[in-house]
Amino acid sequence: SRQGVLVRTPITEFVLLLLRRSGPSPHTNMPALPNQEEEDPFHVLGLDENATEKQVESSFRQRARHCHPDRRPDDVAAARAGFERLSRAKETLLHPQKRAAIVKLRAQRRRQREFAGLGSAHTKRKSATRAQSSTSGGPPRNAKAAAAAAAAEEGSEAIEAEAAESAATDPATSASVAAAAAGGVARPAAAVAAELDDNAEDSDPEMDEETQEAVEGVLRLKRLLSRDFEEDERLKKRLRSDLDARSAAQDMKVSQLLNKWGLGGDSLTRHVLENLTVEELQNLITSNYSPDTHNMWKSPAELLQTHTNQVREARGPGGGPLDVVSAFKYRHRLDTSQDRLLRGLMHKELRYVLNTFDGSKPLEEVIADAKSHEQPEEELTVAVLPDGAGVQLVGRFTRLELIDPMGAAAVFGDANLTFSLNLVRHRKALGHVGRVIATTFENLETLQERYKEIDDTIVKLEEHFAEVHHGVDCTRIAMDDRFKGLQKDLDAVYYNYPHAGAVGGFFDGHPVVNWRHENLMRLFFRALRSCMRPGGVVKVASNAGAVGVRFSYIMSSAMQNEFEHIETMPFQQWQLHRYGRSYGDRRDTYKRPGEGEQYNAQRADSDMVYCFAYKPSGAPLARQQIRMPPTYRTMLGCTDGALGERQGESKKKLATELYKRFMQECSGVHVG
């Protein structure tokens, strides 16, 4: 390198790739990535990032045959160039370090697209900070990015090599867990990689207002996860604005409770308390509740979280069966006499009351109007047997899944796609012609490893004209190009047994991981607002006793986003309940609940379907509430679960790995 000769190593290859793709060079017509797909080895070979070595070899052989000179005698030069391109792609993907560098770069580009628009002002502030640092003679905050820009200007291989050498020794790219021991905090790779190209955010188009509202909570959650790793004071100030405002009274009550329980040094219990409202904190004080600090199975933090959830749920309608009148009664705070009036109505009358009562007129007047109301022609389908018993007939419609024949339906998180297959067959038998969109969170290769029948299932779905999409994160559908044409178009949405993913060493209810389950529901319902038709129905199946995604998480998240709870029906009474259930993770490779096994911790008679209808008011919603994740320092203070079993560097390493995983999950990347 000192003699101007570039020594090609995996590290320099990675940096050169960054330099060439960071923007158009004045010495070449090559456009900047991500538009330059022809140099992406995964794109060249038509593979995804989970492709095995065997699949790489197979794809190379298939495509190389078409580049043989005998097949293209009229253009031998083009054939040779194509073969060389395939060879480079194959070599890169079979080299572990080069492949890891490419995967990291692709992830970086995805992150830049995700933050497009929302980070414009933030990027300008960072650019001003770098300019000020440059003029003052101080070192740039991101030496790697500065070297890349210099190489693009100079077009010199010697400078590129110097940038590679700088990157290899840059502490920002090789931060270790040992930094935490010295009072600092190790930076996860995802947080470091996000800084490699600061200016790319401005080059992407901004989000429209509706999309921004739908994904703001997801992006804010990612920023909150990185708050312990940010070094720039200006960015720290912005991250503090992402936190919900806390009053001095809340902080005082938190300290009062911790001192009362003798847990002043328990960082995880403090985290649970800081997620509570003033009213909930006051209730803990007045009720004289105290977590059992001598419990052999659960920590005080986990006991406290379970207690506060149970208190919250005791004030709601409960997680068990609720017919349409019971749900309506709770929503509008009706008394027993009004409940009896509603249960005596005929089908036509009850539907009128359910659809029109908003509290502006006395219930008795609305019932009188219902008796004289003439059913419009477009409502005849949902009002068959107008003189039948109202409660029973409305419930039958819900259980028999008699949705709009022309309406579009989407299924989320259907790992083995058997529920989607059940739905398309049901709709075909009823003569429906509406779209059915079947999605999985996992990619196809993962599904093929877990479910030997998955390819046949996909073929059957496509024979029924269903659309099948993989790698779909239901909290980010507003940003997914595959759902761009679905604005206000979905009439029915199904999500069976939602789960944010099991984390080894922790029960689903543990505070270190439980926030993921609650945020999954909050962000799911917020994202649905961008594509649900007003009046559309959402059905979420779950167990009433689940400790991961609790029933209260589902119901409160729906209410916050203007989805009215209309009924809770037992899962076994649902027309669509017979399908091949699965865990949706690696456990499905060796045991399958759908093949006769039962879930270990759940009773079948506690399985429920929580039904909601989208009733937007038209008024702007407040910022989406999210459950705050524990900080890195809080996790280091955890004394139970997988973290409690480790000490020193081992504990810091595990905490960093968990943070990396959480960041990946917030980016829509399947883990486990």
DABELWO-V242345 format. One line per field, one symbol per residue. burial: # if it has 24 or more other ideal C-beta (glycine too) atoms within 12 Angstrom, else .. A space follows every 50 residues. Layout:
burial: ???
//
This chain:
burial: .....#...##############.#......###....#######.#### #...##..##..##..#..............##.##.#######...##. ###################..##..##.##.........##########. ##......##########.#.##.#.#.##....################ #.##..#...######################.##..##..#.......# ..##..##..#.#..###########...##..##...#.#......### #########.###..#################.#...#..###.###### #####.#.....#..##..#...........##..#...##.#######. ####..#####################....#.###########.###.# #..#..##..#..#.###############..#..#..############ ###..############################.################ #####################.#####.#######..#...###....#. .#...##########........#####################.#.... ######################
//
